[in-house]
Amino acid sequence: MKALKDGDSIPERMLAAYLTDPMQIELRQIPVPQIRDDEVLIRVESVGVCGSDVHYYEHGRIGRYVVERPLILGHECAGTVVRVGDGVHHLRVGDRVAVEPGVTCGRCPACKSGRYNLCPDVQFLATPPVDGAFAQYLAHRADFVYRIPDDMSFEQAALVEPFSVGLHALNRVRLQAGERVAIMGMGPVGLMCVIAAKMKGASEIVVGDVEPRRLDVALQMGATHAIHVGTQAVGEVVQDLFGGEGVDVGIETAGNPAALTSLFAMVRRGGRMGLVGMPPIAENTINVTQFVDDEIEMCGVFRYANTYPAGISLLRRIDTSSLITDAYPLSRVGEALERARTNKAGSIKVMVYPQR
């Protein structure tokens, strides 16, 4: 096993923040993880607070995933390699890295077909019962760890995770250069869809949300039209913008049933729709007659696959500083989660720094 020359640089114990009950975070001293031959040990530098972290914090569950024992949250992470397993050859001690949080089996039909995000045996950080990255050190399988360039910050590297969702969404709906896209929901994933759509050459990027600040940031990131869905009829606005033709592609990121319904008033005949957001209810009513008559294609978007190398290469070019609105040390993870839960008007991406 390869490690730092100064063995004292890696302590035997570390701090980790556990969700013990809904709305209850407890800081604990636990052993630094041991690594297997195919793993690396990462000194965690930055962890973004995701909407799923907030949902587990508030409710203790997301659908069939239930927190049944104390759980470390956090999966949008980056850091520095400090130990390398004997079977790892593409990473070295000292490498700055981004972490893809879902470790898959590599053997099932989904993995073999390249759609490993659908692996039934995935071990995803901060998804019960797998502990996440709100800790000072993290052991992770090395083939899901990617070196980042020197000019990329740890914050940007942590944002590669939600950016991957945006890239995968646009790959799923086959967005082409010159097409028009509408994106509903300007949380971090929606904003990442904006960045990805601009990079893919979308000619018009229409965004919708209820929070003015998020709409302003979307315009900074490349959106061409912003619609306040609380005061404007999005379908009418889009039809007016484009002479009644609508957009080629619509993406829903907020998990809002009303937002999904609104896409049908925005997408042109023969257009495509991608559903990213998980709604609070399992079923939603759609206009099947319009769906059939307009020959609309609709697809689900679950996490991502084969996006991290491209995500690192693309996101390093973008100034993401306006997305990071709040910073907390590991000792204040509870406050970070509460901030993300209650300050949707002001906070976009809350970042936790485990080494502070």
C-alpha positions in Angstrom: 0.0 0.0 0.0 1.3 3.4 -1.0 0.8 6.3 1.4 2.2 9.7 2.4 5.8 9.5 3.4 5.0 11.2 6.6 2.8 8.6 8.2 1.8 11.1 10.9 0.0 13.1 8.3 -2.9 10.6 8.3 -4.4 10.3 11.7 -5.9 7.1 13.1 -9.3 8.8 13.8 -11.3 11.5 12.1 -14.5 13.6 12.5 -17.7 12.6 10.7 -21.2 14.1 10.8 -24.0 11.6 11.3 -27.7 12.0 10.8 -29.1 10.2 13.9 -32.7 11.2 13.5 -34.6 13.6 11.2 -33.2 17.1 11.8 -30.6 15.7 14.2 -26.8 15.8 13.3 -24.2 14.4 15.6 -20.4 14.9 15.2 -18.4 11.8 16.0 -14.8 10.7 16.2 -14.4 7.4 14.3 -11.5 5.4 12.8 -10.1 6.6 9.5 -11.2 4.0 6.9 -9.0 1.2 5.9 -8.7 0.7 2.1 -8.8 -2.4 -0.1 -6.4 -3.1 -2.9 -8.7 -1.5 -5.4 -9.5 1.6 -3.4 -7.9 4.9 -2.5 -8.1 7.0 0.7 -9.2 10.6 0.0 -8.7 13.6 2.3 -12.0 15.2 1.7 -11.8 19.0 0.9 -15.2 20.1 -0.4 -18.7 18.5 -0.2 -21.7 20.1 -1.8 -25.1 19.9 0.0 -27.5 18.2 -2.4 -31.3 18.3 -2.3 -31.3 14.6 -1.4 -29.1 15.3 1.6 -31.7 17.9 2.7 -34.6 15.4 2.1 -32.9 12.7 4.2 -32.1 15.3 6.9 -35.7 16.5 7.0 -37.7 13.3 6.5 -35.3 10.4 7.1 -36.2 8.7 3.8 -36.5 9.2 0.1 -39.0 6.7 -1.4 -37.9 3.2 -0.7 -34.5 4.4 0.8 -35.0 4.7 4.5 -32.4 5.8 7.1 -32.6 3.0 9.6 -29.3 3.6 11.5 -27.1 6.7 11.9 -25.9 7.7 8.4 -23.2 10.1 7.1 -24.7 12.3 4.4 -22.9 14.0 1.5 -22.0 12.7 -2.0 -20.9 15.7 -4.1 -17.2 15.6 -3.1 -13.6 16.2 -4.0 -10.3 15.9 -2.3 -6.7 14.7 -2.3 -5.5 11.1 -2.5 -3.5 10.2 0.6 -3.3 6.3 0.3 -3.4 4.1 -2.7 -4.3 0.4 -2.7 -1.8 -2.1 -4.2 -4.0 -2.8 -7.2 -4.4 0.9 -8.2 -2.1 2.2 -10.9 -3.7 5.3 -12.4 -3.7 7.4 -9.2 -0.9 8.5 -6.9 -0.6 9.9 -3.5 -1.0 13.7 -3.8 -3.4 13.6 -6.7 -6.3 16.1 -6.5 -9.5 14.2 -7.5 -13.2 14.3 -8.1 -15.2 11.4 -6.7 -18.0 9.7 -8.7 -20.2 8.6 -5.8 -21.9 5.5 -7.3 -19.8 2.3 -7.2 -21.4 -0.3 -9.5 -20.9 -4.0 -9.9 -19.5 -4.0 -13.5 -21.1 -7.4 -14.2 -24.8 -6.9 -14.6 -26.6 -6.3 -18.0 -26.9 -2.6 -17.2 -23.2 -2.2 -16.4 -22.1 -4.2 -19.4 -24.3 -2.1 -21.8 -22.8 1.1 -20.5 -25.8 2.2 -18.5 -24.2 1.5 -15.2 -26.4 4.1 -13.5 -29.1 1.5 -13.6 -27.0 -1.2 -11.8 -29.3 -2.8 -9.2 -26.3 -3.3 -6.9 -24.9 0.2 -6.9 -23.4 1.5 -3.7 -24.1 5.2 -3.8 -22.6 7.5 -1.2 -25.1 8.8 1.4 -27.9 6.5 0.1 -28.9 4.2 2.9 -27.1 2.1 4.1 -24.0 3.5 2.5 -22.2 6.3 4.4 -21.3 9.5 2.6 -18.6 12.2 2.5 -19.4 14.5 5.4 -16.2 13.2 7.0 -12.5 14.1 6.9 -11.5 11.0 5.0 -13.2 8.7 2.5 -12.3 5.3 1.1 -13.6 4.8 -2.4 -13.0 2.4 -5.3 -10.4 3.9 -7.5 -12.1 3.4 -10.9 -14.7 5.9 -9.7 -12.1 8.5 -8.8 -10.8 11.0 -11.3 -7.7 13.2 -11.3 -8.5 16.9 -11.8 -6.3 19.6 -13.3 -4.3 22.0 -11.2 -6.4 25.0 -12.3 -9.7 23.4 -11.1 -10.7 24.1 -7.6 -12.0 21.5 -5.2 -15.4 23.3 -5.2 -15.6 23.0 -9.0 -14.6 19.3 -8.7 -17.4 18.7 -6.2 -19.9 20.4 -8.7 -19.0 17.8 -11.3 -21.5 15.6 -9.7 -24.6 17.8 -10.3 -23.1 18.9 -13.6 -23.0 15.2 -14.6 -26.8 15.0 -14.0 -27.2 18.0 -16.4 -24.9 16.4 -19.0 -26.7 13.0 -18.8 -30.1 14.8 -19.1 -29.1 16.5 -22.3 -27.6 13.3 -23.7 -30.8 11.5 -23.0 -32.9 14.1 -24.8 -30.3 14.3 -27.6 -30.1 18.0 -27.6 -28.4 19.3 -30.8 -26.6 22.5 -31.5 -29.1 25.2 -32.7 -32.1 23.7 -30.9 -34.2 25.5 -28.3 -34.5 24.1 -24.8 -36.7 25.0 -21.8 -35.6 24.0 -18.4 -38.0 24.1 -15.4 -36.5 24.5 -11.9 -33.4 26.5 -11.3 -31.9 24.6 -8.4 -28.3 23.5 -8.8 -29.2 20.7 -11.2 -31.3 23.0 -13.3 -28.5 25.6 -13.4 -26.1 22.8 -14.4 -28.5 21.9 -17.3 -28.2 25.6 -18.4 -24.4 25.4 -18.5 -24.5 22.1 -20.3 -27.1 23.3 -22.8 -25.0 26.4 -23.6 -21.9 24.3 -24.1 -23.9 22.0 -26.5 -24.8 25.0 -28.6 -28.5 25.5 -27.8 -29.7 28.6 -29.6 -32.3 29.6 -27.0 -32.4 28.5 -23.3 -35.6 29.3 -21.5 -35.7 28.8 -17.8 -38.5 28.9 -15.2 -38.5 29.2 -11.4 -40.3 31.0 -8.6 -37.1 32.5 -7.1 -35.9 35.7 -8.8 -32.3 35.2 -7.6 -32.1 31.8 -9.2 -33.5 33.2 -12.4 -30.8 35.9 -12.3 -28.1 33.4 -11.9 -29.5 31.3 -14.7 -29.1 34.3 -17.0 -25.5 34.7 -15.8 -24.9 31.1 -16.7 -26.2 31.4 -20.2 -30.0 31.3 -20.2 -31.6 33.6 -22.8 -35.0 34.0 -21.3 -36.2 33.8 -17.7 -39.8 33.2 -16.7 -41.2 33.7 -13.1 -43.6 30.8 -13.0 -45.5 32.3 -10.1 -46.6 35.4 -12.1 -46.3 34.3 -15.8 -48.0 31.6 -17.8 -44.9 29.8 -19.1 -46.6 28.1 -22.0 -48.0 31.4 -23.4 -44.6 33.2 -22.9 -42.8 30.5 -24.8 -45.3 30.4 -27.6 -45.1 34.2 -27.9 -41.3 34.1 -27.9 -41.1 31.6 -30.8 -44.1 32.5 -32.9 -46.2 29.6 -31.6 -43.6 27.0 -32.5 -42.4 26.1 -29.0 -39.1 24.6 -28.0 -37.4 21.4 -29.3 -36.6 20.1 -25.9 -38.1 20.5 -22.4 -36.4 19.4 -19.1 -38.0 19.2 -15.7 -35.6 19.2 -12.8 -37.6 20.2 -9.7 -39.9 17.2 -9.3 -42.9 19.5 -9.5 -46.0 18.0 -11.1 -47.2 21.4 -12.3 -43.8 22.0 -14.0 -44.1 18.8 -15.9 -47.6 19.7 -17.0 -46.3 23.1 -18.2 -43.8 21.5 -20.5 -46.6 20.2 -22.7 -47.5 23.8 -23.4 -43.9 24.6 -24.3 -42.6 21.7 -26.4 -43.3 21.7 -30.1 -44.9 18.9 -32.0 -42.4 16.1 -32.3 -40.3 17.5 -29.5 -38.6 15.7 -26.6 -38.9 15.9 -22.9 -36.6 14.7 -20.1 -37.7 14.2 -16.5 -35.0 14.6 -13.9 -36.7 15.7 -10.7 -38.2 13.1 -8.4 -41.8 14.2 -7.5 -43.3 13.9 -4.0 -46.0 11.6 -5.4 -45.4 8.6 -7.6 -48.1 9.3 -10.1 -48.9 12.4 -12.2 -51.6 13.1 -14.7 -50.5 14.0 -18.2 -52.5 14.9 -21.4 -52.2 11.6 -23.2 -54.1 12.8 -26.2 -51.6 15.6 -26.7 -48.7 13.3 -25.9 -49.8 10.9 -28.7 -51.1 13.5 -31.2 -47.9 15.6 -31.0 -45.7 12.5 -31.0 -43.7 13.8 -28.0 -40.8 11.7 -26.8 -40.4 11.5 -23.0 -37.6 9.9 -21.1 -36.5 9.5 -17.5 -33.1 10.7 -16.3 -31.6 8.8 -13.4 -28.2 10.1 -12.1 -25.6 9.7 -14.9 -23.2 7.4 -16.6 -19.9 8.0 -18.4 -19.9 11.7 -17.7 -17.1 12.4 -15.3 -14.1 12.9 -17.6 -16.2 15.2 -19.9 -17.6 16.9 -16.9 -14.2 17.7 -15.5 -12.9 18.9 -18.8 -15.9 21.2 -19.4 -16.6 22.6 -16.0 -13.0 23.7 -15.4 -13.7 26.4 -18.1 -16.7 27.9 -16.2 -16.7 30.5 -13.4 -18.9 28.7 -10.9 -18.3 31.1 -8.0 -21.8 32.6 -8.2 -23.3 29.2 -7.6 -21.6 28.7 -4.2 -23.5 30.9 -1.8 -22.7 29.4 1.6 -19.7 27.8 3.3 -19.5 25.8 6.5 -16.9 23.7 8.3 -17.7 20.0 9.1 -18.5 20.9 12.7 -21.5 22.9 11.4 -23.0 20.4 9.0 -26.4 20.7 10.8 -26.4 24.4 10.1 -25.4 23.8 6.5 -28.3 21.4 6.0 -30.7 23.8 7.7 -29.5 26.7 5.6 -30.1 24.7 2.4 -33.6 23.6 3.7 -34.9 27.0 4.7 -33.1 29.5 2.5 -34.2 28.5 -1.0 -34.6 32.2 -2.0 -31.0 33.0 -1.2 -28.9 29.8 -1.2 -28.0 28.0 -4.3 -25.1 25.6 -3.4 -24.1 25.2 0.2 -20.6 23.9 0.5 -19.1 22.0 3.4 -15.3 21.9 4.1 -14.4 18.9 6.2 -10.8 20.1 6.9 -11.9 23.4 8.4 
